Structure formats: C-alpha cells, structure tokens
Amino acid sequence: MTRIFLEDRLEPGEIFVLPRGEDHHLRRVLRARPGERFEVVDVAGRLFMAELREGASAEAVELLSEAGVEERAEVWLYQAVPKGKRMDLLVEKATEVGVAGITPLVCERSVVRPGNNKVERWRRIAESAARQALRLRVPEVTPPVTFGEAVGAVGDRGVLLHNVEGLDPLEARAASGARALLVGPEGGWSANEIEEALRCGLSLAQLGPFRLRSETAGVVAVARMRAVLENRGEGSGG
C-alpha cells in the first residue's frame, strides 16, 4: 500500500485535495481508481487510511495512529558532502534509519560545496525514502551551512565524530542528551575546527577502530544514536 505526505492537517471524514504530484503518482503511475485506498500522513505526523474519489480528491476515512513516536527520538545530522552521488545514498539511508533532518556542512577541507539544485534533489530522495520506509514524517533537508554556523547552533547538544583513539564511543554522548551529529569530510577535521567545536560546547566521540567513509559514518552514527534513545524509551520505529 502506498503512502503520501500532506502539508495540511486532516481530520477523520475530511475530503481533501491531492497535491498534483501525488495525484499523478496514484492515478497515472499506480493506476489507482476511485474507491481504492492508500495511506496518508498529515502535517502533524498522523497516519490516516484514505480513499480515492473522483477528480483530484480523496477522503480521510480512518485515523490509524497519532504522531509523537519519531519526535521523541530526534537525531539531526550535519554532514560534510562527499564527492559524486554518495550524498544521495546517505540521504536515502539516513532517512530509512530515522534521521529527523540533514544539514549539508561546508568545512575547511570540503571538496563539494552544493547549490540549491542539489538540495532540492536530496529533498525528493528523502521523501521517496520516507515513503518506502513507512515513516510518519519526511526528514527536513536544509540549505548548506558553514562549520561555524553549525557548531554555534548546536552547542552542547552536538557531538563531533572524530576517528582518533581514546575518545568515548558515541553511545556515551548520546546517553548524556546529545541530539545533533557532525560528520566531517574524507580529509577529516582541521585543528581549528576541533578547537572551535570544543569552545562552543560540543563533545567529541568515535564510532570504533575502523576508518569509515564520510557517508557511511553518517548513517551508522544516526542508527546508533537512535538505538540509544529508543532503548531509553524515547521512541521506537517509525
């Protein structure tokens, strides 16, 4: 059963107009006919069973679940953009494992500095992945920010992933209330960036003894932090 996302709030029994792209997907791609049912998630993250009607309309026939689960285990990823199409894969997989949002990060050693066309592409990938993973929300993909803007925004809620011995594992920092992850470029963080992060209150952590590609580290970090939060009862699934 397919799932679509709306930017409006729904109530049971309400008739609503399908967004043009979703109407085309249902009627032209999936060949759905009036009377067929599908799932719809409203702007509040509530899941409904809906029934296709004539024209571009549908009816929210039943409320299936309330929102709240995903929000209790929110993890935000600030990710240095890797070369090629590897950011596409990261957005897809981070969405599947439950990331709340992704902010492309421009660092001192960044090779890629993405434009707005890339951001729009990643938003479409996030929506497609959220649909496939049966999530109740589409992760936000923001415009790129500089490293200084990121660390200033997250402060002591942030964890900088760093591949050096002697650092605490990520789980230790997640247990202390961190919610934002910063993953650097393939060339690593500069000494200035490490100093700035510590000055802004971020903590440092590592993912283990192996050197991971930047996009792999981002997905692994999100999954591991969400596991800590879920085990602590702050959310599950979704």
N, C-alpha and C positions, 0 to 999 in steps of 0.2 A: 504494500500500500504506500502510495506516495505521500509526502508531507510538504506543505508550503508554509511560508512565513509572511505574516501581515504586519504592517506598520500601524495598525489601528487596534483598539480594544474591542473584543467581541463579548456577547452575552448569548446564552443558550436560546435558540429560536430566532436569532437575528439573521436577516438577509443582508449579505454584503457583496460588494463588487470585487471581483478578482482583479489583481494587478494585471496589466496587459501581458507581461512576460509569463506569468503563471497561468493565465487563461490559455495562451498559445501552447504552453507545455502540456497542459491537461488535455486540451481538445485536439491539437494537431499532432503532438509527439506521442502521447499516450493513447490517443483515440478514445478518450472518455466521452460518455454520453450522459445526458440529463438523467438523474436518478442514481448514478454511480457515486460511491463515497470515497472520501480521502481525508487525510488528517491536516489540520491547520493549527499553527501556533500564532497567537496574537502578540501584540507588542508587550504585554505583561508576562509573557512566557507561559501562558496557559494553553493546554492542548485540548482541541476540540475534534470531534468527528463531524465532518461536513458533507453535505450532499449537493452535487452539481445540479443547477437549474438551467432554464433556458437563457439565452443571451450570455452575458459575462458575469452572471450572478451565481451565488451559492448560499446555502443555509447552514448555519452552525447548529446542528441538531442535538449535540450532546457534549457536555463538558467532561473530558476524560481525566484530566489531572490539573491541579493547581501549580503555580510556579513556586520557586523557592529553593529547590534542591541544588541547582547549579550555582546560585548566588552565594550559598553558604561556603562553598569551597573555591572561591575565585582565585585564579592564578593568572597574572599578567606577564607576558613575555616581551622583553625588549631585546630584539635580535639584530645583530650585525648582518647585513645582507650578503650572502655568499654569491659567488660567480655563477653564471649560467642560469639554468632553471631550477637550481636546488632550493631557492626560496619558495617556489611553487609547491614542491614536495613538503617542505617544512610547514607551510600554512595548512595544507591538507591534513597532515598527520597530527599537528598540534591541535587542530580543531577536533579530530577524532578522539584524542585523549582528554579533551575537556578544557582547553585554554579559554579564558574569558576574553582576552584581547591580545593583539600583537601590534607592537610598535617597531617599525624598521629603525635601526640605530646606525647613525653615522659616527664612526670612531676615527682616531688618528690614523690607524692602519687599514681603514676600509678601502677596498678597491672599487666597490659598487656604490654609487650614490643615486638611488632610484628617483624617478619622476612620478608625476601623478598618474600616468597611464599604467605604470606597474602597480600602484596602489589599487586602482580600480580592478585590475586583473586579479590581485590577491583577494579582494573582497568577493569577487564572483567565485573564486575557488573555495573560500571559507563558507559561503552559502551552500555550495554544492556538497561540500564535505559534511556540513551540519545536517543537511537533508539526509544524506546517506547514513550518518551515524545516529539518526533519530534523536538529535539534540533538541532542547527546548529554546535555544537561542542561537543566533549566528554570532560568532566572535567578532568584535569590532577590530578592524584593521585601520590604524590611524596613519596620517601622513608621517614621513620620517622626522626624527628629531636628532639633535646632536647629543653626544655623550653627556655634556654638561647639563643640557636641559633634562635629560633622563634622570641623572643622579640627583639633581636638585628637586625633581618632582617626587621621587620615591622615598628618599631619605632612609630612615631606619627600617622601612618596610621592604627594602631591597636587598637582594643577595647577588653579588658579583661572582659568577662561576669562573674559577681560575685553576688551571692544571698545574699545580705545584704540590709537592709533598708537605705534610704537616698541617694542612687545613682541615677543619671539621668537615664531615660529609654534609651534603645538602639537607638531609633529614634533620640534623641537629638545628639548623637555622629555620627550617620550616616549622618545627615544633615551637619556636620562640615567637611566632607571629608574623613572619615574613610573608609577603604576598606577591612580590614582584621579582622576576628573574632577569638578569642581564647576561647575555651570551655574546662574546666578542667575535672578531673576525678570525680567519685562519692564521693570521700573523700574531694573534694574541693582543693583550692589552699593553699599552705603554706604561712606563713607570709613572708618568704624570697622571694617567687615568686612574691607576691604583691609588695614588695619593689623594686625588680628588674624591674618589668614591668613599674612602675612609673618612675624609674630612666631612663629607655630607651625611655620615652615619650609616652607610651600607656595611654589611658584613661580607666576608669572603668565604667561599665554600668550594668543595671539589666534588666531582662525580665518580671518583675512583682512580685507579692507577693507569688507565688506558687513555691515550690521546684520541679524542673524538673529533670528527669533522664538526664544524660550527652548526650545521643544520641538524646533525644527529644529537649534539649536545642539547639543543633547544627542545627537541621532542622528548628526550629522556628526562630532562630536568622538569618539564611540566608534568609528565606522568608520575615521577617520583614525589614531587611536592603534593600533587593531588592525592596520592596514596596516603600520605601522612595526614592530610586534612580529613579524608574520608574515614580513616581508621580512628580518628579522634571524634567522629560523629558529626563533622561539619558539612557533610554532603555525601551523596553516593550516586554513581551512574550518571545518566543524562548526557 
